[in-house]
């Protein structure tokens, strides 16, 4: 009997021990990442069905998988727990305040702790933590699904997005299409004389300046005293009319500033590439907006007496790489903080949104900037898509291009309900495009798409603002709206319609 009792006690203890072992939390095992092709299908399907895609709508596993398939850099937008929605006042946020600093520090500390549970050798420097100095977001390298799940569960986290993930759009021939595009700006020696008018003191006025009534607007305004900020691929150092000859002919008393925030190197410590244009797109947009009314036979810009602040934020016209998103966001903050810049022109974008760039758009908007963005320019691979980001945001003015007669969008232009204005920029029959400045020399180049439409609209806004220097952004925008040719109606594809520069200036 004695031995039976002892045996029962030992058996009970053994059963309890076994039961305790089964309750031990197993070590977290990361699954295999979702295939990149599946992620791309999800994104493209959302764009086709809903005209938008947001990382907030997908699973933790898909965000983590996108990290694995890209540069592993995660962007985390944060806010104190008692904040309901900071979007409408993001320009007023001071992340140096104790509550904001505490949240950012907590996010980093907890992330390190979770990753060290899986690998004790991980240190903070391995995460390459980058806290933005103005906007409430953090970039850091993350390889853990557990971290993604944890961050997305916090009320202090506004968004969690893979920074460098790029979509491969399928090509018609079964291959994959490169998203980098828009980089060509050579002199065009085939421009017919009917596509421009020679004007004093020796400049060429593009045909589209007459189609949008810009030339008549010059009787009242040339953009004097207004600063236009251009976020694009930079300005060519070899184009004299955007450098030493910026003040020449009838253009005088103004300045051009050039900066670079885009970093092409993958090394996190690398410096920005500088302000020089290696693509050609930024030079063309600068020429459309603000080229001098010179005497050398070159093309004249819409606001030929406006000041120009060019910031290189990208390597091409698509804001799809992580370095490009960072460069554009920093450019927006910089221009947002410059009191002399009234207008920001962005003939760049991507088919789906990025919250880091959106934060920066709201920051610049909150500081009174009038922001123009291209509705979209592409060939058949995304021409089915509506207005691209950031033109799709409420804080931006979306512009697209149309042909000379009737409301027919240009062959490679996007349209949709988010479009605010149109600019005539493609000739019927010939499909010729407006003149601009090439990378060097006085022989004009030609440029098309919603890009040139956006730059033209930004130049027109400078004409209106120079005539009415005490007006607010909304008052200037209302003048443009009320003199567009569809107002007070609004088209579901073309917004308020085509801009009339002279009418807007003199309204």
C-alpha positions in Angstrom: 0.0 0.0 0.0 2.8 2.3 0.9 4.6 1.7 -2.4 1.3 2.1 -4.3 0.8 5.6 -2.8 4.4 6.6 -3.6 3.9 5.4 -7.2 0.7 7.4 -7.6 2.4 10.5 -6.3 5.3 10.0 -8.7 2.9 9.4 -11.6 0.9 12.5 -10.8 4.1 14.6 -10.6 5.2 13.1 -14.0 1.8 14.0 -15.6 2.0 17.5 -14.2 5.5 17.9 -15.6 4.4 16.7 -19.0 1.4 19.0 -18.9 3.7 22.0 -18.0 5.9 21.2 -21.0 3.0 21.2 -23.4 2.0 24.7 -22.2 5.5 26.2 -22.9 5.1 28.8 -25.7 7.0 27.5 -28.7 9.6 29.6 -30.4 8.1 31.8 -33.1 8.8 30.2 -36.5 8.6 32.6 -39.5 6.8 31.1 -42.5 8.0 31.2 -46.1 7.4 34.7 -47.6 4.5 35.2 -50.0 5.8 35.0 -53.6 6.5 38.4 -55.2 4.3 37.6 -58.1 1.4 37.1 -55.7 2.0 40.4 -54.0 2.1 42.1 -57.4 -1.1 40.5 -58.4 -2.8 41.8 -55.2 -1.6 45.3 -55.8 -2.5 45.4 -59.5 -5.9 43.8 -58.8 -6.7 46.5 -56.2 -5.7 49.2 -58.6 -7.8 47.8 -61.4 -10.9 47.2 -59.1 -10.7 50.2 -56.7 -8.4 52.7 -58.4 -6.1 52.6 -55.4 -3.9 50.4 -53.2 -2.9 50.9 -49.6 -0.6 48.7 -47.6 -3.0 49.1 -44.7 -5.5 46.8 -46.5 -3.3 43.7 -46.6 -2.1 41.2 -44.1 0.9 41.3 -41.8 2.3 38.4 -43.8 2.1 40.3 -47.1 3.8 43.4 -45.7 6.6 41.3 -44.2 7.0 39.4 -47.4 7.3 42.6 -49.3 10.1 43.6 -47.0 11.9 40.3 -47.7 11.5 40.9 -51.4 12.9 44.4 -51.3 15.4 46.3 -49.1 13.9 45.3 -45.7 13.3 48.9 -44.8 10.1 49.5 -42.9 8.5 52.9 -42.5 6.5 53.4 -39.3 4.3 56.4 -38.9 3.6 57.2 -35.3 1.7 59.5 -33.0 0.9 59.7 -29.2 -1.9 57.5 -28.0 -4.2 60.4 -27.3 -4.0 61.7 -30.9 -7.0 60.8 -33.0 -6.0 62.0 -36.5 -3.0 64.2 -37.3 -3.3 64.3 -41.1 -5.2 67.6 -41.2 -2.5 69.4 -39.1 0.7 67.5 -39.7 2.5 70.7 -40.4 1.9 71.8 -36.8 3.4 68.6 -35.2 6.6 69.0 -33.2 8.2 65.6 -32.8 10.7 67.1 -30.3 7.9 67.3 -27.8 8.2 64.7 -24.9 5.0 62.7 -25.9 6.2 62.3 -29.5 9.7 61.4 -28.5 8.5 58.8 -26.0 6.5 57.0 -28.7 9.3 56.9 -31.2 11.8 55.6 -28.6 9.3 53.0 -27.4 8.8 51.7 -31.0 12.5 51.4 -31.5 13.2 49.7 -28.1 10.4 47.2 -28.5 11.4 46.3 -32.0 15.0 45.7 -30.9 13.7 43.5 -28.0 11.5 41.4 -30.3 14.3 40.9 -32.8 16.8 40.1 -30.0 14.5 37.3 -28.7 15.1 35.6 -32.1 18.8 36.6 -32.4 20.6 37.8 -29.3 23.4 39.3 -31.4 21.2 42.0 -33.0 22.0 45.5 -31.9 20.3 48.9 -32.6 22.9 49.7 -35.3 21.8 46.6 -37.2 18.4 48.1 -37.7 19.8 51.3 -39.1 17.2 53.4 -37.4 16.5 56.7 -39.2 14.1 59.1 -37.4 12.9 62.0 -39.6 13.8 65.3 -38.1 10.5 67.0 -38.9 7.8 64.4 -39.9 6.5 61.7 -37.5 7.9 58.5 -39.1 10.8 56.2 -38.6 12.7 54.0 -41.1 14.4 50.9 -40.0 15.5 47.5 -41.3 13.2 44.8 -40.2 13.3 41.1 -41.0 10.8 39.8 -38.5 7.1 39.1 -39.1 6.6 39.3 -35.3 7.8 42.9 -35.4 5.3 43.8 -38.2 2.5 42.1 -36.2 3.4 43.9 -33.0 3.7 47.4 -34.6 0.4 47.1 -36.5 -1.3 46.3 -33.2 -0.3 49.6 -31.6 -2.6 52.5 -31.3 0.4 54.8 -31.5 1.3 53.5 -35.0 -0.5 55.2 -37.9 1.0 53.0 -40.7 3.5 50.3 -41.4 4.8 50.2 -45.0 7.7 48.5 -46.9 9.6 51.5 -48.2 11.5 50.0 -51.2 9.0 47.5 -52.6 8.6 47.9 -56.4 5.8 46.4 -58.5 6.7 44.5 -61.7 4.0 45.3 -64.2 3.5 42.6 -66.9 4.4 43.5 -70.4 2.3 42.6 -73.5 5.1 40.2 -74.7 5.1 38.2 -71.5 8.2 40.0 -70.0 8.3 42.5 -67.2 8.2 46.3 -67.8 10.8 48.5 -66.2 9.1 51.3 -64.2 12.0 53.8 -64.7 11.1 56.1 -67.6 10.7 59.6 -68.9 14.5 60.2 -69.2 15.2 61.8 -72.6 15.5 65.4 -73.5 17.5 65.9 -76.6 17.2 68.9 -79.0 14.4 68.3 -81.6 15.6 69.4 -85.0 12.3 68.4 -86.7 10.0 71.0 -85.1 7.8 72.6 -87.8 7.7 76.4 -87.9 3.9 76.1 -87.3 4.6 74.8 -83.8 6.1 78.0 -82.5 6.1 81.8 -83.0 9.2 83.9 -83.0 8.7 86.7 -80.4 10.9 89.5 -79.2 13.7 89.8 -78.3 14.5 86.5 -80.1 12.7 83.7 -78.3 10.3 81.0 -79.5 6.8 80.8 -78.0 5.5 77.2 -78.1 2.1 76.7 -79.9 0.5 75.5 -76.6 1.1 78.9 -74.9 -1.4 80.3 -77.4 -3.8 77.4 -77.0 -3.9 78.1 -73.2 -4.0 81.9 -73.6 -0.6 82.4 -71.9 0.8 84.9 -74.4 -2.1 87.3 -73.8 -1.7 86.9 -70.0 1.8 88.4 -70.4 0.3 91.8 -71.0 -0.6 91.8 -67.2 1.8 89.4 -65.6 5.1 87.6 -66.2 5.4 85.9 -62.8 7.7 88.5 -61.2 8.4 88.0 -57.5 6.8 84.5 -57.2 8.8 81.5 -56.3 8.1 78.1 -58.0 9.5 75.0 -56.4 10.2 72.1 -58.8 10.6 68.6 -57.4 11.9 66.4 -60.2 15.2 65.0 -61.5 17.2 68.2 -61.2 18.5 70.8 -63.7 21.2 70.2 -66.3 24.3 72.2 -65.5 24.9 72.5 -69.3 21.7 74.4 -70.0 22.8 78.0 -69.8 19.2 79.3 -69.8 18.6 77.7 -66.4 22.0 78.8 -65.1 24.1 81.8 -66.2 21.5 83.1 -68.7 18.5 82.7 -66.4 18.4 86.5 -66.4 18.6 87.4 -70.0 16.5 89.2 -72.6 13.2 90.2 -71.1 13.8 88.1 -68.0 15.5 90.0 -65.1 15.7 90.5 -61.4 15.1 86.9 -60.5 17.0 83.9 -59.2 17.4 80.1 -59.7 18.4 77.9 -56.8 19.4 74.2 -57.2 19.5 71.5 -54.5 19.7 67.7 -54.4 18.1 65.4 -51.8 18.0 62.2 -53.9 20.6 59.5 -52.9 21.2 56.8 -55.6 23.7 54.8 -53.4 22.3 51.9 -51.4 24.7 52.8 -48.5 22.7 54.5 -45.8 25.6 56.9 -45.0 25.9 58.1 -48.6 25.4 61.8 -49.4 22.8 63.1 -51.9 23.9 63.0 -55.6 23.5 66.7 -56.0 21.2 69.0 -58.0 22.3 68.0 -61.5 19.9 66.3 -63.9 21.1 63.0 -65.2 17.6 62.2 -66.7 16.4 65.2 -68.6 12.9 65.4 -67.3 13.5 68.0 -64.7 15.3 70.3 -67.1 12.4 70.1 -69.5 9.9 70.9 -66.8 11.9 73.8 -65.6 12.1 75.1 -69.1 8.3 74.9 -69.6 7.6 76.8 -66.3 10.3 79.4 -66.2 12.8 79.5 -69.1 13.9 83.1 -69.8 12.4 85.1 -72.6 15.8 85.3 -74.1 17.4 86.5 -77.4 19.1 83.2 -78.4 16.3 81.4 -80.2 15.4 79.1 -77.3 11.9 78.4 -76.0 10.3 80.7 -73.5 8.7 79.5 -70.2 5.1 80.3 -69.0 6.3 82.5 -66.1 9.5 83.8 -67.6 10.1 86.3 -64.7 9.3 83.9 -61.8 12.0 82.6 -59.4 12.8 79.0 -59.6 13.9 76.6 -56.8 14.7 73.2 -58.2 15.1 70.2 -55.9 16.3 66.9 -57.2 14.2 64.3 -55.4 14.2 61.4 -57.8 16.3 59.6 -60.4 13.4 59.4 -62.9 9.7 60.3 -63.0 8.4 57.3 -61.0 8.5 57.6 -57.2 8.9 53.9 -56.7 12.2 53.3 -55.1 12.8 53.8 -51.4 15.5 56.4 -52.0 13.2 58.3 -54.3 10.4 58.4 -51.7 12.8 59.7 -49.1 14.2 62.3 -51.5 10.8 63.6 -52.5 9.6 63.7 -48.9 12.7 65.7 -47.9 12.2 68.0 -50.9 8.6 68.7 -49.9 9.6 69.6 -46.3 12.4 71.9 -47.5 10.2 73.7 -50.0 7.4 73.8 -47.4 9.7 75.7 -45.1 10.7 78.3 -47.7 8.6 81.4 -47.4 9.6 82.6 -50.9 8.2 79.5 -52.5 4.4 79.8 -53.2 3.9 77.0 -55.7 5.3 73.4 -55.9 5.2 71.5 -59.2 5.5 67.7 -59.2 5.4 66.1 -62.7 6.3 62.8 -61.0 4.4 60.1 -59.2 3.5 56.4 -58.8 0.5 54.2 -59.3 -0.1 53.7 -55.6 0.4 55.8 -52.6 3.2 56.0 -50.1 2.4 57.4 -46.6 5.9 58.9 -46.1 5.4 61.1 -49.1 1.8 61.8 -48.2 2.9 63.1 -44.8 5.3 65.4 -46.6 2.6 66.6 -49.0 0.4 67.5 -46.0 3.2 69.2 -44.3 3.9 71.5 -47.3 0.1 72.0 -47.9 -0.2 73.0 -44.2 2.3 75.8 -44.9 0.2 77.3 -47.6 1.8 75.8 -50.7 -0.2 75.4 -53.9 0.9 71.9 -55.1 0.4 70.8 -58.6 0.9 67.1 -59.5 0.7 65.1 -62.7 -2.4 63.0 -63.2 -0.3 60.3 -64.9 1.7 59.6 -68.0 2.3 56.1 -69.3 2.0 53.7 -72.1 -0.5 50.8 -72.2 0.9 49.1 -69.1 -0.8 51.5 -66.7 -2.9 53.7 -69.0 -5.9 51.8 -67.8 -5.3 53.3 -64.3 -6.9 56.6 -63.2 -5.1 59.5 -61.5 -1.8 58.5 -59.9 -0.3 59.4 -56.5 0.2 62.1 -55.3 -2.1 63.8 -57.7 -4.9 61.6 -56.2 -4.5 63.4 -52.8 -7.0 66.1 -51.8 -4.1 68.4 -50.9 -2.8 68.4 -54.5 -4.1 69.9 -57.8 -4.2 67.2 -60.4 -3.5 68.2 -64.0 -3.7 66.2 -67.2 -3.1 66.9 -70.9 -5.6 66.9 -73.8 -5.5 67.4 -77.5 -6.3 70.6 -79.3 -10.0 70.1 -80.1 -12.6 68.6 -77.8 -11.9 66.8 -74.6 -9.8 63.9 -75.8 -6.9 63.1 -73.4 -3.4 62.9 -74.9 -2.4 59.4 -76.1 -0.4 58.7 -72.9 -2.3 60.8 -70.4 -4.4 59.6 -67.5 -7.8 61.0 -66.6 -10.4 60.4 -63.9 -12.6 62.0 -61.2 -9.5 63.3 -59.3 -8.4 65.5 -62.2 -8.8 69.2 -61.5 -7.6 70.9 -64.6 -6.5 70.2 -68.2 -3.9 71.8 -70.4 -3.9 71.6 -74.2 -0.6 70.0 -75.1 -1.0 67.6 -78.0 -1.7 68.7 -81.6 -4.4 67.0 -83.7 -3.1 65.0 -86.5 0.6 65.4 -85.9 0.4 64.7 -82.2 3.2 67.2 -81.7 4.0 68.4 -78.2 5.1 71.7 -76.6 8.6 73.2 -76.8 11.0 73.3 -73.9 14.7 73.5 -73.1 17.0 70.6 -74.0 19.8 69.5 -71.7 22.1 72.0 -73.5 22.1 74.5 -76.3 19.4 76.8 -77.7 17.6 74.4 -80.0 14.4 73.5 -78.3 13.3 70.0 -77.3 9.7 68.8 -77.2 7.9 67.2 -74.2 4.5 65.6 -73.7 2.2 63.9 -71.3 0.6 65.1 -68.1 4.1 66.2 -67.0 4.2 69.2 -69.4 0.5 69.9 -68.5 1.4 70.1 -64.8 4.4 72.4 -65.4 2.3 74.7 -67.6 -0.4 74.9 -64.9 2.2 75.7 -62.2 3.5 78.5 -64.5 0.0 79.9 -65.0 -0.5 79.9 -61.2 2.6 82.0 -60.9 1.2 84.5 -63.4 -2.0 84.7 -61.4 -0.2 85.1 -58.0 2.2 87.7 -59.3 -0.8 89.8 -60.4 -2.4 89.3 -57.0 0.6 89.0 -54.6 -1.5 89.4 -51.4 -3.9 86.5 -52.2 -3.9 83.2 -50.4 -3.4 79.8 -52.1 -7.1 79.2 -52.1 -7.9 82.5 -53.7 -5.4 82.0 -56.5 -6.8 78.5 -57.1 -10.3 79.8 -57.2 -9.4 82.3 -59.9 -8.0 79.4 -62.0 -11.1 77.3 -61.3 -13.6 80.0 -62.1 -12.1 80.9 -65.4 -11.6 77.3 -66.6 -13.8 76.5 -69.5 -16.1 73.9 -67.9 -16.8 75.9 -64.7 -19.2 75.9 -62.9 -19.7 72.4 -64.2 -17.2 69.7 -63.4 -16.3 66.7 -65.7 -16.0 63.3 -64.2 -12.8 62.8 -66.2 -11.4 66.4 -66.8 -12.3 68.4 -63.7 -13.0 72.1 -64.2 -11.6 71.9 -67.7 -8.9 73.7 -69.6 -7.1 76.6 -68.0 -7.3 80.1 -69.5 -4.2 82.0 -68.3 -5.3 85.5 -69.4 -8.8 85.1 -68.0 -7.4 83.8 -64.7 -4.9 86.6 -64.4 -7.4 89.3 -65.1 -10.4 87.8 -63.3 
